[in-house]
Amino acid sequence: MLSGATLRRAVHVQVRLGAGLATAAGTRRLSVALPEGATVETLLDRLGELEPGIAAGLTSALPVVRGTHAAHEHALSDGDEVALLIPVAGGTAGHGQPERRQPWQ
């Protein structure tokens, strides 16, 4: 738990959960206070503690900070919004790039 002095220097992050995580958590958004110097990894660890129902899904979540995919070592700033997206499987294996259509004539 964060103390009063730590909370004043804390990094407050808004988290948007992807569909599967949101269903498990029962909400699409969470607000999380983290210690100063927190990274995406710190956030994922804290979310696993706060919301045990989504802990297993966090290992495959793709973090997006300020519109850009972020590595787990990415430092978070106060007020950041982090989206945790769930990868979707699909496509065809082993066929390389699809053939491009010809433009309309």
OpenMM code with the backbone's topology and positions (N, CA, C; nanometers):
from openmm import Vec3, app, unit

residues = "MET LEU SER GLY ALA THR LEU ARG ARG ALA VAL HIS VAL GLN VAL ARG LEU GLY ALA GLY LEU ALA THR ALA ALA GLY THR ARG ARG LEU SER VAL ALA LEU PRO GLU GLY ALA THR VAL GLU THR LEU LEU ASP ARG LEU GLY GLU LEU GLU PRO GLY ILE ALA ALA GLY LEU THR SER ALA LEU PRO VAL VAL ARG GLY THR HIS ALA ALA HIS GLU HIS ALA LEU SER ASP GLY ASP GLU VAL ALA LEU LEU ILE PRO VAL ALA GLY GLY THR ALA GLY HIS GLY GLN PRO GLU ARG ARG GLN PRO TRP GLN".split()
positions = [
    Vec3(0.0849, -0.1183, 0.0000),
    Vec3(0.0000, 0.0000, 0.0000),
    Vec3(0.0893, 0.1245, 0.0000),
    Vec3(0.0465, 0.2287, -0.0688),
    Vec3(0.1261, 0.3509, -0.0785),
    Vec3(0.0915, 0.4441, 0.0367),
    Vec3(0.1934, 0.5044, 0.0983),
    Vec3(0.1711, 0.5987, 0.2078),
    Vec3(0.1294, 0.7343, 0.1526),
    Vec3(0.0863, 0.8260, 0.2404),
    Vec3(0.0446, 0.9599, 0.1991),
    Vec3(0.1542, 1.0349, 0.1263),
    Vec3(0.2781, 1.0303, 0.1790),
    Vec3(0.3895, 1.1003, 0.1142),
    Vec3(0.4196, 1.0394, -0.0225),
    Vec3(0.4097, 0.9058, -0.0318),
    Vec3(0.4357, 0.8386, -0.1587),
    Vec3(0.3283, 0.8737, -0.2605),
    Vec3(0.2024, 0.8824, -0.2170),
    Vec3(0.0930, 0.9144, -0.3084),
    Vec3(0.1099, 1.0528, -0.3703),
    Vec3(0.1650, 1.1486, -0.2952),
    Vec3(0.1856, 1.2820, -0.3511),
    Vec3(0.2866, 1.2787, -0.4648),
    Vec3(0.3824, 1.1864, -0.4581),
    Vec3(0.4831, 1.1727, -0.5630),
    Vec3(0.4503, 1.0566, -0.6569),
    Vec3(0.3333, 0.9993, -0.6403),
    Vec3(0.2959, 0.8817, -0.7188),
    Vec3(0.2685, 0.9176, -0.8639),
    Vec3(0.2751, 0.8162, -0.9452),
    Vec3(0.2385, 0.8251, -1.0851),
    Vec3(0.0960, 0.7711, -1.0948),
    Vec3(0.0025, 0.8578, -1.1325),
    Vec3(-0.1372, 0.8172, -1.1467),
    Vec3(-0.1629, 0.7864, -1.2936),
    Vec3(-0.2086, 0.6648, -1.3196),
    Vec3(-0.2257, 0.6162, -1.4555),
    Vec3(-0.3705, 0.5708, -1.4753),
    Vec3(-0.4260, 0.6055, -1.5906),
    Vec3(-0.5571, 0.5556, -1.6309),
    Vec3(-0.5334, 0.4349, -1.7208),
    Vec3(-0.6036, 0.3257, -1.6932),
    Vec3(-0.5853, 0.2035, -1.7698),
    Vec3(-0.7155, 0.1699, -1.8430),
    Vec3(-0.7045, 0.1496, -1.9731),
    Vec3(-0.8176, 0.1027, -2.0539),
    Vec3(-0.7940, -0.0436, -2.0842),
    Vec3(-0.8891, -0.1261, -2.0471),
    Vec3(-0.8751, -0.2705, -2.0643),
    Vec3(-0.9386, -0.3159, -2.1949),
    Vec3(-0.8672, -0.4023, -2.2678),
    Vec3(-0.9224, -0.4639, -2.3877),
    Vec3(-1.0390, -0.5535, -2.3512),
    Vec3(-1.1155, -0.5961, -2.4507),
    Vec3(-1.2428, -0.6653, -2.4298),
    Vec3(-1.2367, -0.7817, -2.3300),
    Vec3(-1.1474, -0.8757, -2.3481),
    Vec3(-1.1411, -0.9914, -2.2585),
    Vec3(-1.1041, -0.9526, -2.1161),
    Vec3(-1.0096, -0.8608, -2.1022),
    Vec3(-0.9690, -0.8148, -1.9690),
    Vec3(-1.0822, -0.7372, -1.9026),
    Vec3(-1.1517, -0.6545, -1.9803),
    Vec3(-1.2620, -0.5750, -1.9255),
    Vec3(-1.3726, -0.6654, -1.8742),
    Vec3(-1.4027, -0.7709, -1.9464),
    Vec3(-1.5058, -0.8653, -1.9027),
    Vec3(-1.4655, -0.9307, -1.7711),
    Vec3(-1.3410, -0.9753, -1.7620),
    Vec3(-1.2928, -1.0413, -1.6398),
    Vec3(-1.2891, -0.9456, -1.5209),
    Vec3(-1.2556, -0.8182, -1.5460),
    Vec3(-1.2448, -0.7196, -1.4383),
    Vec3(-1.3801, -0.6581, -1.4031),
    Vec3(-1.4762, -0.6683, -1.4951),
    Vec3(-1.6067, -0.6078, -1.4715),
    Vec3(-1.6084, -0.4575, -1.4952),
    Vec3(-1.5059, -0.4052, -1.5587),
    Vec3(-1.4968, -0.2628, -1.5914),
    Vec3(-1.4031, -0.2451, -1.7097),
    Vec3(-1.4215, -0.1371, -1.7841),
    Vec3(-1.3348, -0.1089, -1.8987),
    Vec3(-1.2191, -0.0181, -1.8614),
    Vec3(-1.2315, 0.0533, -1.7478),
    Vec3(-1.1281, 0.1498, -1.7069),
    Vec3(-1.0931, 0.1314, -1.5599),
    Vec3(-0.9659, 0.1526, -1.5313),
    Vec3(-0.9168, 0.1508, -1.3935),
    Vec3(-0.8241, 0.2699, -1.3741),
    Vec3(-0.8189, 0.3201, -1.2541),
    Vec3(-0.7251, 0.4253, -1.2169),
    Vec3(-0.6290, 0.3634, -1.1162),
    Vec3(-0.4996, 0.3745, -1.1426),
    Vec3(-0.3994, 0.3085, -1.0595),
    Vec3(-0.2923, 0.4091, -1.0180),
    Vec3(-0.2580, 0.4090, -0.8891),
    Vec3(-0.1476, 0.4902, -0.8368),
    Vec3(-0.0261, 0.3992, -0.8225),
    Vec3(0.0854, 0.4431, -0.8792),
    Vec3(0.2100, 0.3661, -0.8775),
    Vec3(0.3211, 0.4507, -0.8176),
    Vec3(0.4259, 0.3870, -0.7683),
    Vec3(0.5380, 0.4651, -0.7146),
    Vec3(0.6108, 0.5419, -0.8238),
    Vec3(0.6737, 0.6492, -0.7848),
    Vec3(0.7542, 0.7290, -0.8775),
    Vec3(0.8566, 0.6379, -0.9449),
    Vec3(0.8780, 0.6579, -1.0742),
    Vec3(0.9725, 0.5742, -1.1486),
    Vec3(0.9111, 0.4451, -1.2010),
    Vec3(0.7793, 0.4321, -1.1924),
    Vec3(0.7112, 0.3101, -1.2355),
    Vec3(0.7245, 0.2892, -1.3861),
    Vec3(0.7236, 0.1622, -1.4246),
    Vec3(0.7289, 0.1238, -1.5659),
    Vec3(0.6005, 0.0475, -1.6003),
    Vec3(0.5878, 0.0120, -1.7261),
    Vec3(0.4742, -0.0704, -1.7677),
    Vec3(0.4746, -0.2009, -1.6886),
    Vec3(0.5914, -0.2568, -1.6660),
    Vec3(0.6019, -0.3814, -1.5876),
    Vec3(0.5479, -0.3615, -1.4465),
    Vec3(0.5807, -0.2483, -1.3841),
    Vec3(0.5290, -0.2161, -1.2509),
    Vec3(0.3765, -0.2116, -1.2537),
    Vec3(0.3214, -0.1487, -1.3579),
    Vec3(0.1766, -0.1398, -1.3729),
    Vec3(0.1138, -0.2780, -1.3855),
    Vec3(0.1708, -0.3626, -1.4698),
    Vec3(0.1159, -0.4968, -1.4892),
    Vec3(0.1188, -0.5772, -1.3593),
    Vec3(0.2277, -0.5666, -1.2852),
    Vec3(0.2372, -0.6359, -1.1559),
    Vec3(0.1297, -0.5862, -1.0603),
    Vec3(0.1121, -0.4542, -1.0536),
    Vec3(0.0133, -0.3943, -0.9628),
    Vec3(-0.1281, -0.4334, -1.0040),
    Vec3(-0.1572, -0.4333, -1.1337),
    Vec3(-0.2896, -0.4733, -1.1797),
    Vec3(-0.3196, -0.6188, -1.1428),
    Vec3(-0.2188, -0.7038, -1.1521),
    Vec3(-0.2368, -0.8437, -1.1125),
    Vec3(-0.2722, -0.8583, -0.9659),
    Vec3(-0.2169, -0.7691, -0.8819),
    Vec3(-0.2492, -0.7691, -0.7383),
    Vec3(-0.3894, -0.7138, -0.7139),
    Vec3(-0.4222, -0.6043, -0.7823),
    Vec3(-0.5514, -0.5378, -0.7614),
    Vec3(-0.6683, -0.6165, -0.8201),
    Vec3(-0.6462, -0.6794, -0.9337),
    Vec3(-0.7507, -0.7510, -1.0072),
    Vec3(-0.7025, -0.8929, -1.0397),
    Vec3(-0.7052, -0.9835, -0.9403),
    Vec3(-0.6548, -1.1198, -0.9639),
    Vec3(-0.7243, -1.1915, -1.0800),
    Vec3(-0.8466, -1.1543, -1.1109),
    Vec3(-0.9198, -1.2179, -1.2198),
    Vec3(-0.8597, -1.1926, -1.3574),
    Vec3(-0.7785, -1.0890, -1.3708),
    Vec3(-0.7171, -1.0597, -1.5011),
    Vec3(-0.5676, -1.0904, -1.5038),
    Vec3(-0.5136, -1.1365, -1.3908),
    Vec3(-0.3680, -1.1575, -1.3797),
    Vec3(-0.3128, -1.2465, -1.4910),
    Vec3(-0.3793, -1.3575, -1.5205),
    Vec3(-0.3285, -1.4491, -1.6236),
    Vec3(-0.3279, -1.3832, -1.7617),
    Vec3(-0.4265, -1.3004, -1.7907),
    Vec3(-0.4352, -1.2345, -1.9215),
    Vec3(-0.3348, -1.1236, -1.9411),
    Vec3(-0.2791, -1.0720, -1.8330),
    Vec3(-0.1840, -0.9612, -1.8440),
    Vec3(-0.0540, -1.0028, -1.9107),
    Vec3(-0.0200, -1.1312, -1.9040),
    Vec3(0.1060, -1.1768, -1.9638),
    Vec3(0.1048, -1.1659, -2.1157),
    Vec3(-0.0142, -1.1720, -2.1769),
    Vec3(-0.0213, -1.1617, -2.3224),
    Vec3(-0.0744, -1.0264, -2.3703),
    Vec3(-0.1093, -0.9375, -2.2782),
    Vec3(-0.1625, -0.8067, -2.3165),
    Vec3(-0.0552, -0.7228, -2.3845),
    Vec3(-0.0977, -0.6456, -2.4832),
    Vec3(-0.0074, -0.5537, -2.5537),
    Vec3(-0.0300, -0.4133, -2.5001),
    Vec3(0.0678, -0.3582, -2.4257),
    Vec3(0.0502, -0.2237, -2.3704),
    Vec3(0.0722, -0.1145, -2.4749),
    Vec3(-0.0169, -0.0163, -2.4745),
    Vec3(-0.0075, 0.0981, -2.5632),
    Vec3(-0.0105, 0.2232, -2.4763),
    Vec3(0.0955, 0.3040, -2.4842),
    Vec3(0.1053, 0.4267, -2.4049),
    Vec3(0.1112, 0.5449, -2.5017),
    Vec3(0.0207, 0.6395, -2.4835),
    Vec3(0.0134, 0.7575, -2.5705),
    Vec3(0.0102, 0.7202, -2.7185),
    Vec3(-0.0664, 0.6135, -2.7494),
    Vec3(-0.0859, 0.5741, -2.8891),
    Vec3(0.0246, 0.4910, -2.9510),
    Vec3(0.1250, 0.4513, -2.8729),
    Vec3(0.2377, 0.3746, -2.9255),
    Vec3(0.2590, 0.2493, -2.8420),
    Vec3(0.2837, 0.1364, -2.9101),
    Vec3(0.3139, 0.0136, -2.8368),
    Vec3(0.4334, 0.0400, -2.7468),
    Vec3(0.4255, -0.0065, -2.6224),
    Vec3(0.5301, 0.0215, -2.5243),
    Vec3(0.5903, -0.1077, -2.4713),
    Vec3(0.7215, -0.1074, -2.4554),
    Vec3(0.7914, -0.2203, -2.3936),
    Vec3(0.7641, -0.2205, -2.2443),
    Vec3(0.7862, -0.3324, -2.1810),
    Vec3(0.7623, -0.3435, -2.0368),
    Vec3(0.8552, -0.2524, -1.9566),
    Vec3(0.9680, -0.2116, -2.0143),
    Vec3(1.0630, -0.1235, -1.9459),
    Vec3(1.0271, 0.0244, -1.9625),
    Vec3(0.9243, 0.0543, -2.0399),
    Vec3(0.8838, 0.1929, -2.0678),
    Vec3(0.8432, 0.2636, -1.9387),
    Vec3(0.9060, 0.3782, -1.9101),
    Vec3(0.8745, 0.4559, -1.7891),
    Vec3(0.7412, 0.5277, -1.8079),
    Vec3(0.6587, 0.5241, -1.7052),
    Vec3(0.5291, 0.5906, -1.7085),
    Vec3(0.5371, 0.7274, -1.6437),
    Vec3(0.4571, 0.8198, -1.6947),
    Vec3(0.4496, 0.9551, -1.6399),
    Vec3(0.3134, 0.9749, -1.5759),
    Vec3(0.3075, 1.0654, -1.4795),
    Vec3(0.1814, 1.0962, -1.4145),
    Vec3(0.0800, 1.1422, -1.5198),
    Vec3(-0.0385, 1.0853, -1.5160),
    Vec3(-0.1433, 1.1221, -1.6105),
    Vec3(-0.1464, 1.0386, -1.7375),
    Vec3(-0.0526, 0.9465, -1.7548),
    Vec3(-0.0525, 0.8613, -1.8745),
    Vec3(-0.1789, 0.7773, -1.8809),
    Vec3(-0.2214, 0.7474, -2.0033),
    Vec3(-0.3282, 0.6503, -2.0256),
    Vec3(-0.2638, 0.5310, -2.0935),
    Vec3(-0.2877, 0.4140, -2.0365),
    Vec3(-0.2308, 0.2912, -2.0897),
    Vec3(-0.3453, 0.2009, -2.1329),
    Vec3(-0.3458, 0.1636, -2.2595),
    Vec3(-0.4434, 0.0673, -2.3091),
    Vec3(-0.3769, -0.0694, -2.3098),
    Vec3(-0.4479, -0.1686, -2.2595),
    Vec3(-0.3976, -0.3062, -2.2611),
    Vec3(-0.4829, -0.3842, -2.3601),
    Vec3(-0.4253, -0.4109, -2.4757),
    Vec3(-0.4960, -0.4774, -2.5837),
    Vec3(-0.4655, -0.6261, -2.5836),
    Vec3(-0.5625, -0.7038, -2.6228),
    Vec3(-0.5455, -0.8480, -2.6312),
    Vec3(-0.5191, -0.8834, -2.7771),
    Vec3(-0.4097, -0.9568, -2.8052),
    Vec3(-0.3806, -0.9935, -2.9435),
    Vec3(-0.4897, -1.0856, -2.9985),
    Vec3(-0.5139, -1.0716, -3.1283),
    Vec3(-0.6152, -1.1525, -3.1952),
    Vec3(-0.5458, -1.2398, -3.2977),
    Vec3(-0.5761, -1.3673, -3.2961),
    Vec3(-0.5169, -1.4592, -3.3929),
    Vec3(-0.5971, -1.4548, -3.5215),
    Vec3(-0.5328, -1.4910, -3.6284),
    Vec3(-0.6050, -1.4972, -3.7546),
    Vec3(-0.5103, -1.4906, -3.8715),
    Vec3(-0.5648, -1.4873, -3.9874),
    Vec3(-0.4830, -1.4825, -4.1068),
    Vec3(-0.4504, -1.6223, -4.1562),
    Vec3(-0.3635, -1.6296, -4.2531),
    Vec3(-0.3244, -1.7583, -4.3084),
    Vec3(-0.1748, -1.7750, -4.2923),
    Vec3(-0.1360, -1.8866, -4.2429),
    Vec3(0.0052, -1.9131, -4.2178),
    Vec3(0.0757, -1.9553, -4.3459),
    Vec3(0.1978, -1.9095, -4.3627),
    Vec3(0.2830, -1.9571, -4.4706),
    Vec3(0.2543, -1.9006, -4.6085),
    Vec3(0.1720, -1.7992, -4.6212),
    Vec3(0.1430, -1.7464, -4.7539),
    Vec3(0.2090, -1.6129, -4.7813),
    Vec3(0.2865, -1.5614, -4.6894),
    Vec3(0.3557, -1.4348, -4.7120),
    Vec3(0.2586, -1.3193, -4.7280),
    Vec3(0.3005, -1.2186, -4.8010),
    Vec3(0.2184, -1.1006, -4.8242),
    Vec3(0.1055, -1.1332, -4.9221),
    Vec3(-0.0161, -1.0860, -4.8955),
    Vec3(-0.1239, -1.1082, -4.9916),
    Vec3(-0.0983, -1.0274, -5.1186),
    Vec3(-0.1537, -1.0755, -5.2271),
    Vec3(-0.1395, -1.0056, -5.3540),
    Vec3(-0.2217, -0.8774, -5.3504),
    Vec3(-0.1652, -0.7676, -5.3958),
    Vec3(-0.2362, -0.6395, -5.3948),
    Vec3(-0.3325, -0.6325, -5.5120),
    Vec3(-0.4456, -0.5744, -5.4867),
    Vec3(-0.5423, -0.5532, -5.5943),
    Vec3(-0.4938, -0.4400, -5.6855),
    Vec3(-0.5376, -0.4472, -5.8096),
    Vec3(-0.5080, -0.3409, -5.9050),
    Vec3(-0.6009, -0.2250, -5.8774),
    Vec3(-0.5558, -0.1013, -5.8901),
    Vec3(-0.6441, 0.0133, -5.8666),
    Vec3(-0.7588, 0.0145, -5.9656),
    Vec3(-0.8684, 0.0772, -5.9269),
    Vec3(-0.9843, 0.0921, -6.0157),
    Vec3(-0.9435, 0.1734, -6.1370),
    Vec3(-0.9947, 0.1351, -6.2487),
    Vec3(-0.9595, 0.2048, -6.3729),
    Vec3(-1.0785, 0.2773, -6.4283),
] * unit.nanometer
topology = app.Topology()
chain = topology.addChain("A")
for resn in residues:
    res = topology.addResidue(resn, chain)
    for name in ("N", "CA", "C"):
        topology.addAtom(name, app.Element.getBySymbol(name[0]), res)
